[in-house]
Amino acid sequence: MLSRFIFIFLTLWGSVSWAAPPTDEDFDRWVANWKSLVKPGAYDFVPKDVSFDLMFSKDFQDKVSKAEKAINPSVEGVSIELVGFMVPIDITKDKVSSFLLVPEAGQCIHVPPPPMNQTVFVDASENPVKPADIYDPIIISGPITIQNTDHPVDSFSVNEPDSEAPSVQRTQVNLATSGYTMKLKKFEVLTLE
């Protein structure tokens, strides 16, 4: 999972422009900070070469599911900087007061959502921010709190759309479960060239 983020970030890195070009140290710090959210050893069961049969075995999938929920308690209260992608939760007019930060563009708009230990709920209520496009990387920083939270969203479906009186059903679906909450202190959208 994290290696996919690194590949995508490397792909975007060459086309990102901001006040100062990111340095190798910036890149190393961002990758290390995402890795720090995963409990050390959580994925030690994964062999170097994963076969098709192993990947889809129930035992292996159960271990992956458990590893995706492995939260690192050592990051509690630590202020860190992460680069990722915004999935807005609470939007009022042209401001976002809370959002999910995920390591890959487009996560949470499809299933399955990213792992809980790679999903950060960001509280921007004290200083709401302008929404970022889901494909524009952002830099955020602030203190991390361990807090498992489900993030439901409304889903609407139309029953009998061909009838004269179709009905609309509203249900809530879980967008994602975050393992961490960050109180936003710094926010910057990186614009692509």
C-alpha positions in Angstrom: 0.0 0.0 0.0 2.7 2.5 1.0 4.8 1.6 -1.9 1.9 2.6 -4.2 1.9 6.0 -2.5 5.6 6.3 -3.0 5.3 5.5 -6.7 2.4 8.0 -7.2 4.2 10.6 -5.2 7.4 10.2 -7.2 5.3 10.5 -10.4 3.8 13.7 -9.2 6.9 15.1 -7.6 8.4 16.1 -10.9 5.3 18.0 -12.0 4.7 19.8 -8.7 5.5 23.5 -8.3 5.5 25.5 -5.1 7.5 28.2 -3.4 10.6 26.1 -3.2 11.1 22.8 -5.0 10.8 19.9 -2.7 14.2 18.5 -1.6 15.2 14.9 -1.1 14.9 15.7 2.7 11.3 16.8 2.2 10.5 13.7 0.3 12.2 11.4 2.8 10.4 13.2 5.7 6.9 12.9 4.0 7.4 9.2 3.3 8.7 8.5 6.8 5.8 10.4 8.3 3.2 8.2 6.4 5.1 5.1 7.4 5.1 6.3 11.1 1.3 5.9 11.1 1.6 2.1 10.7 2.4 0.1 13.8 6.0 -1.2 13.4 5.9 -4.9 12.3 2.3 -4.8 11.2 3.1 -6.1 7.7 6.1 -8.4 8.6 4.0 -11.4 7.6 4.1 -10.3 3.9 6.8 -12.3 2.0 9.1 -10.6 -0.6 7.3 -12.4 -3.4 3.6 -12.8 -3.1 1.9 -15.4 -5.2 -1.6 -15.1 -6.7 -2.8 -18.0 -4.5 -1.3 -16.4 -1.4 -2.7 -13.0 -2.1 -6.2 -14.3 -2.3 -6.1 -16.9 0.5 -8.5 -16.2 3.4 -5.7 -16.5 6.0 -3.6 -13.9 4.1 -6.5 -11.5 3.6 -7.4 -11.8 7.3 -3.8 -10.8 8.2 -3.9 -7.9 5.8 -7.2 -6.7 7.3 -5.7 -6.8 10.8 -2.5 -5.0 9.7 -4.6 -2.2 8.1 -6.0 -1.5 11.5 -2.7 -1.5 13.3 -2.3 2.0 14.8 1.0 3.3 16.0 0.6 4.5 19.6 3.9 6.4 19.5 2.5 9.1 17.3 -0.1 10.2 19.8 0.3 14.0 20.4 3.2 14.3 17.9 3.0 17.2 15.4 3.8 15.9 11.9 3.7 17.1 8.3 2.0 14.9 5.7 1.5 15.2 2.0 -1.6 13.6 0.5 -5.0 14.3 -1.0 -8.1 15.9 0.4 -11.5 14.2 0.6 -13.8 16.9 1.9 -16.3 16.0 4.6 -17.8 19.3 5.9 -18.1 22.1 3.3 -19.8 25.4 3.9 -20.0 27.8 1.0 -16.4 27.8 -0.3 -14.7 26.5 2.9 -13.9 23.0 4.2 -13.9 22.6 8.0 -13.1 18.9 8.0 -11.7 16.5 5.5 -9.9 13.2 5.2 -6.2 13.1 4.1 -5.3 10.0 2.1 -2.0 9.0 0.5 -3.3 8.5 -3.0 -5.4 10.6 -5.3 -9.0 9.5 -5.7 -9.2 7.3 -2.6 -12.6 7.2 -0.8 -14.5 7.9 -4.1 -14.3 4.2 -4.8 -14.2 1.0 -2.8 -12.5 -0.2 -0.8 -11.4 2.9 1.1 -7.7 3.2 2.2 -6.6 1.4 5.3 -7.6 3.0 8.7 -3.9 3.5 9.5 -3.4 5.5 6.3 -6.5 7.7 6.7 -6.3 10.9 8.7 -9.4 12.9 9.7 -8.3 16.6 9.6 -10.2 19.1 11.8 -9.9 22.5 10.2 -12.8 24.0 12.1 -10.7 26.8 13.7 -9.5 27.9 10.3 -11.5 26.4 7.4 -9.6 26.1 4.1 -10.6 26.3 0.5 -11.4 22.9 -1.0 -8.6 21.3 -3.0 -9.2 19.3 -6.1 -9.0 15.6 -5.3 -6.1 15.2 -7.6 -4.1 18.2 -6.2 -1.6 17.1 -3.5 -1.6 19.2 -0.3 0.7 19.6 2.6 -0.8 19.7 6.1 0.7 19.7 9.6 -0.5 19.5 13.1 -0.7 17.3 16.2 -2.0 13.7 15.7 -4.5 12.1 18.0 -5.3 8.4 17.9 -9.0 8.2 17.3 -10.9 5.6 15.2 -13.8 7.3 13.6 -16.3 6.3 10.9 -17.1 8.9 8.4 -20.6 8.4 7.0 -21.9 10.3 4.0 -25.4 10.5 2.5 -26.2 8.4 -0.5 -29.2 8.9 -2.6 -30.9 6.4 -4.9 -34.1 6.7 -7.1 -36.6 3.9 -6.9 -38.7 3.2 -10.0 -37.2 6.0 -12.1 -39.5 5.2 -15.0 -42.7 5.6 -13.0 -44.7 8.8 -12.7 -43.9 9.2 -9.1 -40.3 8.0 -8.5 -39.2 8.0 -4.9 -35.8 9.0 -3.6 -34.2 7.0 -0.8 -31.6 8.5 1.4 -29.1 6.2 3.2 -25.8 6.7 4.9 -22.7 4.8 3.8 -19.4 4.7 5.4 -16.9 6.7 3.3 -13.9 5.5 5.4 -12.7 4.9 8.9 -9.8 7.0 10.0 -7.4 5.9 12.6 -6.1 9.3 13.4 -7.3 12.9 13.9 -5.1 15.9 13.2 -5.9 19.4 14.4 -4.9 21.5 11.3 -2.1 24.0 11.9 -0.7 24.4 8.4 -2.3 23.9 5.0 -0.9 24.4 1.5 -2.1 23.2 -1.9 0.6 22.2 -4.3 -0.3 23.3 -7.8 0.6 21.1 -10.7 2.3 22.6 -13.7 
